[in-house]
């Protein structure tokens, strides 16, 4: 009975608020839609700037006078963030070199682990 009164009371209160033209409280889901839309717009702008910076550096790397190791390093890292471009040879080269470098790092870690274990194993034997 109390639940019915509570439900009925809230329905009456909502109707009175709507009739009086008062402001209704927004639920948390409706409050954050503007913030989410703004965040998506900002994320798209950032992505455009990253793409533009990547294009600019790649264009500069094709010229011998403006290329440097720092630019190559930056292109390698920007290729992670840029929208995938399988048809672009520069992006594809950076993608492949990233994969190869990751495999070399893993192989080095595994070999160091085996070396450390074998050294530990030799020291443990009397």
N, C-alpha and C positions, 0 to 999 in steps of 0.2 A: 504494500500500500504506500509506503514511504517512497519507494522507487518510482511509483507512478506519479506521486505528487512532485518529486524532483524533476522528472521528465516533463511533466505538464507545466511546471513552473518555468523551466528553462525555455520551453516552446513559447509560452506566453510572453516571457521577457524578450525573446528574439523578435516576436511579432510587434511588440510595443516599440522596440528600438527601430525596427524597419519602418513602422508607421510614422514615428517621430522624425525620421530622416537622420537619425544619429549615425555615428560611425561605428561600424562593426569591427571587432577586434580580428585581426588577421591571424590565421594559424601560422605556425613556424614554417610550414611548407610554402605558403604564399609570401612570407616576408623575405625570403632569401632568393626569390627568382630574379629580382633585379641585380643582386650581387653576383649571382651565377652568370647572368647574361653579360654583365660587365667583365667578369673574369674571363669568359670565353672570348670576348672582343679583344681584351688585352693579350690573351694567349695567341690569337690569330695574328695580331700586330707583331708580337715578338717573333713568331715563326716566319713572317714575311721579312723581318729585318735579318734574321739568321740566314735565310735563303739568299737575300741580297748580299750580305757580307761574304758568304761562301762564293757566290758568283764573282764578286769583285776580286777576291783573293786568287781564285783560279785564273781569272783573266790576267791578273798581274803576274802570276807565276809563269804564264806562257812567254812573258817577256823576260829575257835573261837579266836585264838591268834591275828589275824590281823583285826578283825571286830571292828567297833566303831560306835557311833551315827553319827559322821560326815560322815562316809562312807555311812551309810544308807540314810542320807539326800542327799548326792551327787548322789547316785544311783536313788533316787526318782526324782531329777531334770534332770539327764542325760537321764532318760527313756523318757522324753519329746522329746529330741533331736535325740535319736538313731532311726535307721530305725525300724519300727514296727515289732515285733517278737511275734505273737500270740501263737506260739508253745512253747516259752521259758517261764517257770513258773515264774522266777524272774521278767522278764519284765511284765508279765501279772499281778503279784501281785502289782508291783509298779504302773501300769496303773490303777488297781482297787482302790488302796489306794488313788491315786490322785483324782479319781472321787469322792470317799467317802469324802475326805477332802474338796473338793470344795462344796459338798452338805452341809456339816456341816457349812462351812463358810457362805453360803447363808442363811441357817436356822438361824444362829446366827445374821446375819445382819437384817433379817426380824423381828426376835423377839425383837431385840434392837429398831428397828424402831417403832414397836407397843408399846413397853414400854414407849418410849419417847413421843409418841403421846398421850397415855393414861394419862401420868403425865401432859403433857401440857394441855390436855382437862380438867383434874380435877382442875388445877390452874386457868383456864380461867373461870370456873363456880363460881358465887358469893356465 
